[in-house]
Amino acid sequence: MLASGANTAADAVIEMAGGQNVFSSFENYKPVNTEALVAAAPDYVLAMTRPGMDPSDDIRALPGIELTPAGKNDRIIAMDGQALLGFGPRTAASIRELARRIGPLTD
């Protein structure tokens, strides 16, 4: 599993949506093993889709995911990676959608 650390586009949109990146202790994108995933205990797993590719089932099958709050509660969020991370005209709406999915909005 490749995780997004601090100073990444994913880290930025998670923060903008009101979430907290459980992998912000390192920078950039790095592979994480089962032990690191379980120790991070994410409430949600955010995955990027591409046309014709949704990684949700692959994430559900990862070793250890079932030991995390995200896995136990099937909180895998798959979103269009280009819309969410591309910082283009669809990004604001995508961040708002992410915020809606991870918790109540506070305007």
Residue frames as a rotation matrix with the C-alpha (Angstrom) as fourth column:
MET 1
0.585 0.811 0.000 0.00
0.811 -0.585 0.000 0.00
0.000 0.000 -1.000 0.00
LEU 2
-0.529 -0.691 0.494 1.29
0.680 -0.693 -0.241 3.44
0.508 0.208 0.836 -0.91
ALA 3
0.336 0.620 -0.709 0.43
0.919 -0.380 0.104 6.08
-0.204 -0.686 -0.698 1.68
SER 4
0.249 -0.155 0.956 0.40
0.424 -0.870 -0.252 9.85
0.871 0.468 -0.151 1.30
GLY 5
-0.162 -0.405 -0.900 2.48
0.986 -0.108 -0.129 11.60
-0.045 -0.908 0.417 3.90
ALA 6
0.349 0.206 -0.914 2.82
0.388 -0.920 -0.059 15.28
-0.853 -0.334 -0.401 4.71
ASN 7
-0.214 -0.421 -0.881 3.34
-0.464 -0.750 0.471 17.80
-0.859 0.510 -0.035 1.92
THR 8
-0.890 0.066 0.452 1.37
0.406 0.568 0.716 15.84
-0.209 0.820 -0.533 -0.66
ALA 9
-0.711 0.699 0.075 -1.73
-0.449 -0.533 0.717 16.80
0.541 0.476 0.693 -2.60
ALA 10
-0.034 0.717 -0.696 -3.68
0.348 0.661 0.664 14.10
0.937 -0.219 -0.272 -0.75
ASP 11
-0.480 -0.213 -0.851 -2.53
0.877 -0.094 -0.472 15.47
0.020 -0.973 0.231 2.62
ALA 12
-0.995 0.071 -0.064 -3.69
-0.072 -0.997 0.014 18.93
-0.063 0.018 0.998 1.59
VAL 13
-0.425 0.900 -0.094 -7.17
-0.429 -0.109 0.897 17.86
0.797 0.422 0.432 0.48
ILE 14
-0.109 0.349 -0.931 -7.66
0.715 0.678 0.170 15.69
0.691 -0.647 -0.323 3.56
GLU 15
-0.719 -0.223 -0.658 -6.90
0.650 -0.552 -0.523 18.72
-0.247 -0.803 0.542 5.72
MET 16
-0.921 0.389 -0.005 -9.12
-0.352 -0.830 0.432 21.01
0.164 0.400 0.902 3.60
ALA 17
-0.199 0.879 -0.433 -11.97
-0.120 0.417 0.901 18.51
0.973 0.231 0.022 4.04
GLY 18
0.338 0.324 0.884 -11.56
-0.848 -0.303 0.435 18.62
0.408 -0.896 0.172 7.82
GLY 19
0.942 -0.028 -0.336 -9.76
0.112 0.966 0.233 15.30
0.318 -0.257 0.913 8.19
GLN 20
0.457 -0.847 0.270 -6.42
-0.782 -0.238 0.577 14.36
-0.425 -0.475 -0.771 9.65
ASN 21
0.503 -0.385 -0.774 -3.85
-0.522 0.578 -0.627 12.38
0.689 0.719 0.090 7.71
VAL 22
0.945 -0.105 0.309 -2.71
-0.211 0.524 0.825 9.47
-0.249 -0.845 0.473 9.91
PHE 23
0.513 -0.805 0.298 0.49
0.852 0.520 -0.061 9.24
-0.106 0.286 0.952 7.86
SER 24
0.880 -0.139 0.454 1.62
0.019 -0.945 -0.326 12.85
0.474 0.296 -0.829 8.31
SER 25
0.762 -0.644 0.060 4.67
-0.076 0.003 0.997 11.72
-0.643 -0.765 -0.047 10.33
PHE 26
-0.303 -0.855 0.420 6.58
0.552 0.202 0.809 11.30
-0.777 0.477 0.411 7.05
GLU 27
-0.049 0.213 -0.976 6.73
-0.549 -0.822 -0.152 13.33
-0.834 0.528 0.158 3.86
ASN 28
-0.519 -0.103 -0.848 5.75
-0.854 0.098 0.511 12.42
0.031 0.990 -0.139 0.32
TYR 29
0.637 0.728 -0.255 4.37
-0.743 0.668 0.052 9.05
0.208 0.156 0.966 -0.79
LYS 30
-0.540 -0.829 0.148 5.78
-0.835 0.505 -0.217 5.90
0.105 -0.241 -0.965 0.79
PRO 31
-0.048 0.486 -0.873 4.89
-0.152 0.860 0.487 2.24
0.987 0.156 0.032 0.93
VAL 32
-0.226 0.030 0.974 3.55
-0.972 -0.069 -0.223 1.11
0.061 -0.997 0.044 4.29
ASN 33
-0.808 -0.096 -0.582 3.47
-0.121 0.993 0.004 -2.43
0.577 0.074 -0.813 5.58
THR 34
0.049 0.901 -0.430 0.66
0.370 0.383 0.846 -4.18
0.928 -0.201 -0.315 7.43
GLU 35
-0.127 -0.157 -0.979 2.03
0.990 0.035 -0.134 -3.28
0.055 -0.987 0.151 10.86
ALA 36
-0.952 -0.249 -0.176 2.24
0.256 -0.967 -0.018 0.44
-0.165 -0.062 0.984 10.00
LEU 37
-0.559 0.819 0.133 -1.29
-0.143 -0.253 0.957 0.38
0.817 0.515 0.259 8.59
VAL 38
0.200 0.644 -0.739 -2.72
0.655 0.473 0.589 -1.27
0.729 -0.602 -0.327 11.69
ALA 39
-0.381 -0.437 -0.815 -0.75
0.908 -0.344 -0.240 1.04
-0.175 -0.831 0.527 14.01
ALA 40
-0.980 0.019 0.197 -2.00
0.047 -0.946 0.322 4.13
0.192 0.324 0.926 12.15
ALA 41
-0.567 0.813 -0.133 -5.59
0.689 0.379 -0.618 2.96
-0.452 -0.442 -0.775 12.74
PRO 42
-0.979 0.202 0.004 -7.25
-0.165 -0.812 0.560 5.07
0.116 0.548 0.828 10.03
ASP 43
-0.379 0.923 0.067 -10.94
-0.114 0.026 -0.993 5.80
-0.919 -0.384 0.095 10.46
TYR 44
0.822 0.546 -0.161 -11.20
-0.192 0.001 -0.981 6.10
-0.535 0.838 0.105 6.67
VAL 45
-0.327 -0.857 0.398 -9.06
0.452 0.228 0.862 5.01
-0.830 0.462 0.313 3.74
LEU 46
0.541 0.419 -0.729 -9.12
-0.369 -0.661 -0.653 7.41
-0.756 0.623 -0.203 0.81
ALA 47
-0.262 -0.581 0.771 -8.32
0.504 0.599 0.623 5.85
-0.823 0.552 0.135 -2.55
MET 48
-0.284 0.072 -0.956 -8.04
-0.636 -0.760 0.131 7.40
-0.717 0.646 0.262 -5.98
THR 49
0.338 0.444 0.830 -9.99
0.429 0.712 -0.556 6.03
-0.838 0.543 0.050 -8.92
ARG 50
-0.723 -0.398 -0.565 -9.18
-0.388 -0.443 0.808 6.36
-0.572 0.803 0.166 -12.58
PRO 51
0.096 0.806 -0.585 -11.52
-0.993 0.036 -0.113 5.69
-0.070 0.591 0.803 -15.50
GLY 52
0.481 0.242 -0.843 -12.45
-0.480 0.877 -0.021 2.02
0.734 0.415 0.538 -15.33
MET 53
-0.282 -0.662 -0.694 -10.49
0.363 0.596 -0.716 1.37
0.888 -0.454 0.073 -12.11
ASP 54
0.490 0.421 0.764 -11.87
-0.630 -0.435 0.644 1.39
0.603 -0.796 0.052 -8.58
PRO 55
-0.428 -0.827 -0.365 -9.38
-0.302 0.512 -0.805 0.07
0.852 -0.234 -0.468 -5.99
SER 56
0.074 0.516 0.854 -11.96
-0.961 -0.193 0.200 -0.40
0.268 -0.835 0.481 -3.20
ASP 57
0.938 0.321 -0.132 -12.07
-0.287 0.931 0.224 -4.20
0.195 -0.173 0.966 -3.36
ASP 58
0.267 -0.923 -0.278 -8.28
0.315 0.357 -0.880 -4.42
0.911 0.148 0.385 -3.54
ILE 59
-0.423 -0.389 0.818 -8.04
-0.569 -0.588 -0.574 -2.26
0.705 -0.709 0.028 -0.41
ARG 60
0.490 0.688 0.536 -10.59
-0.864 0.299 0.406 -4.41
0.119 -0.662 0.740 1.42
ALA 61
0.922 -0.143 -0.359 -8.37
0.087 0.982 -0.168 -7.43
0.377 0.124 0.918 0.63
LEU 62
0.091 -0.951 0.295 -5.17
-0.436 -0.304 -0.847 -5.89
0.895 -0.052 -0.442 2.03
PRO 63
-0.006 -0.164 -0.986 -3.69
0.722 0.682 -0.118 -7.80
0.692 -0.713 0.114 4.97
GLY 64
-0.711 -0.301 -0.635 -4.48
0.700 -0.383 -0.603 -5.99
-0.062 -0.873 0.483 8.20
ILE 65
-0.785 0.438 0.438 -7.12
-0.192 -0.845 0.500 -3.63
0.589 0.308 0.747 6.81
GLU 66
0.152 0.911 -0.383 -9.78
0.194 0.352 0.916 -5.57
0.969 -0.213 -0.124 8.71
LEU 67
-0.033 -0.257 -0.966 -7.98
0.984 0.163 -0.077 -4.64
0.177 -0.952 0.248 11.95
THR 68
-0.954 -0.293 0.064 -8.36
0.286 -0.952 -0.106 -0.90
0.092 -0.083 0.992 11.36
PRO 69
-0.397 0.852 -0.341 -11.45
0.091 -0.333 -0.938 1.19
-0.913 -0.403 0.055 12.14
ALA 70
-0.299 0.254 -0.920 -11.76
-0.885 -0.434 0.168 1.88
-0.357 0.864 0.355 8.39
GLY 71
-0.770 -0.059 -0.635 -11.77
-0.400 0.821 0.408 -1.83
0.497 0.568 -0.656 7.57
LYS 72
-0.886 0.441 -0.140 -14.03
0.397 0.568 -0.721 -2.86
-0.238 -0.695 -0.679 10.45
ASN 73
-0.142 0.865 -0.482 -16.62
0.162 -0.460 -0.873 -0.28
-0.977 -0.202 -0.074 9.41
ASP 74
-0.049 0.030 0.998 -16.08
0.957 0.287 0.038 -0.55
-0.285 0.957 -0.043 5.63
ARG 75
0.753 0.219 -0.620 -15.14
0.151 -0.975 -0.160 3.10
-0.640 0.027 -0.768 5.34
ILE 76
-0.423 -0.787 0.449 -13.22
0.682 0.050 0.730 3.00
-0.597 0.615 0.515 2.07
ILE 77
0.545 0.555 -0.629 -13.73
0.018 -0.758 -0.652 6.20
-0.838 0.344 -0.422 0.12
ALA 78
-0.342 -0.591 0.731 -12.89
0.796 0.232 0.560 5.98
-0.500 0.773 0.390 -3.57
MET 79
0.578 0.486 -0.656 -12.87
0.118 -0.845 -0.522 9.26
-0.808 0.224 -0.545 -5.47
ASP 80
0.842 -0.236 0.485 -11.78
0.487 -0.056 -0.872 10.50
0.233 0.970 0.068 -8.88
GLY 81
0.204 -0.873 -0.443 -8.08
0.862 -0.055 0.504 11.19
-0.464 -0.484 0.741 -8.37
GLN 82
-0.566 -0.426 0.706 -7.82
0.752 -0.617 0.230 13.82
0.338 0.662 0.669 -11.08
ALA 83
0.273 0.758 0.592 -10.84
0.301 -0.652 0.696 15.75
0.913 -0.012 -0.407 -9.78
LEU 84
0.919 0.137 -0.370 -9.70
0.384 -0.095 0.918 15.62
0.091 -0.986 -0.140 -6.16
LEU 85
0.379 -0.874 -0.304 -5.94
0.580 -0.032 0.814 16.01
-0.721 -0.484 0.495 -6.49
GLY 86
0.011 -0.381 0.925 -5.62
0.990 -0.128 -0.064 17.89
0.143 0.916 0.375 -9.78
PHE 87
-0.287 -0.044 -0.957 -6.35
0.522 -0.845 -0.118 21.28
-0.803 -0.533 0.266 -8.19
GLY 88
-0.929 0.115 0.353 -8.49
0.289 -0.373 0.882 22.23
0.233 0.921 0.313 -11.17
PRO 89
-0.601 0.733 0.319 -12.08
-0.610 -0.678 0.410 23.41
0.517 0.052 0.854 -11.57
ARG 90
0.320 0.768 -0.555 -13.56
-0.167 0.622 0.765 20.23
0.933 -0.152 0.327 -9.99
THR 91
-0.552 -0.677 -0.487 -11.34
0.317 0.369 -0.874 20.18
0.771 -0.637 0.011 -6.92
ALA 92
-0.799 0.267 0.540 -13.47
-0.575 -0.605 -0.552 22.40
0.179 -0.751 0.636 -4.68
ALA 93
0.271 0.957 -0.101 -16.57
-0.896 0.289 0.337 20.28
0.351 0.000 0.936 -5.27
SER 94
0.256 -0.257 -0.932 -14.53
0.038 0.966 -0.256 17.10
0.966 0.030 0.257 -4.71
ILE 95
-0.828 -0.561 0.001 -13.16
0.057 -0.085 -0.995 18.40
0.558 -0.824 0.102 -1.40
ARG 96
-0.422 0.762 0.491 -16.67
-0.903 -0.398 -0.159 19.30
0.074 -0.510 0.857 -0.29
GLU 97
0.508 0.588 -0.629 -17.82
-0.566 0.779 0.271 15.78
0.650 0.218 0.728 -1.21
LEU 98
-0.248 -0.678 -0.692 -14.92
0.272 0.637 -0.721 14.29
0.930 -0.367 0.027 0.77
ALA 99
-0.888 -0.056 0.456 -15.83
-0.372 -0.494 -0.786 16.48
0.269 -0.867 0.418 3.73
ARG 100
0.068 0.992 0.102 -19.43
-0.965 0.039 0.259 15.29
0.253 -0.116 0.960 3.52
ARG 101
0.489 0.114 -0.865 -18.31
-0.220 0.976 0.004 11.67
0.844 0.188 0.502 3.47
ILE 102
-0.403 -0.726 -0.558 -15.94
0.401 0.408 -0.820 11.90
0.823 -0.554 0.127 6.44
GLY 103
-0.581 0.230 -0.781 -18.16
0.787 -0.088 -0.611 13.91
-0.209 -0.969 -0.130 8.73
PRO 104
0.500 0.862 -0.085 -20.62
0.827 -0.504 -0.250 16.73
-0.259 0.055 -0.964 9.21
LEU 105
-0.168 -0.489 0.856 -19.89
0.689 -0.679 -0.253 20.02
0.705 0.547 0.451 7.53
THR 106
0.261 0.196 -0.945 -19.32
0.812 -0.574 0.105 23.05
-0.522 -0.795 -0.309 9.69
ASP 107
0.167 -0.135 0.977 -19.64
0.796 -0.567 -0.215 26.22
0.582 0.813 0.013 7.66
